[in-house]
Amino acid sequence: MARKASAKDNLQERLFQELRGFAEQCGIEVRCEKLSRDLGYRVRSGGCTVKGRKWVIVERTLSARDRLDLLADEIRKSVSADTEIPANIQPFL
């Protein structure tokens, strides 16, 4: 049985979507996927470069807070100091 999302979860999900939009404006491809795990290797969320483009792959089963933190960290690593950051997401970056 799925648990009901709390107001805090909903707020964090909304903030994640705002960060995702900002990341995509900065040229960062953000993908939320169910990362499979198999015997012998471990797949993790994080950033990578594919054909010269920055990507962030996010495990969609992570909590809203963990997804938010992961994406904020990857954006911090990728945007330049002179990038204009919208006021609503500045506290997270």
HELIX and SHEET records of a PDB file:
HELIX    1   1 ALA A    7  GLN A   25  1                                  19    
HELIX    2   2 ALA A   64  SER A   78  1                                  15    
HELIX    3   3 GLN A   90  PHE A   92  5                                   3    
SHEET    1   A 3 GLU A  29  GLU A  33  0                                        
SHEET    2   A 3 ARG A  53  GLU A  59  1                                        
SHEET    3   A 3 GLY A  46  VAL A  50 -1                                        
END                                                                             
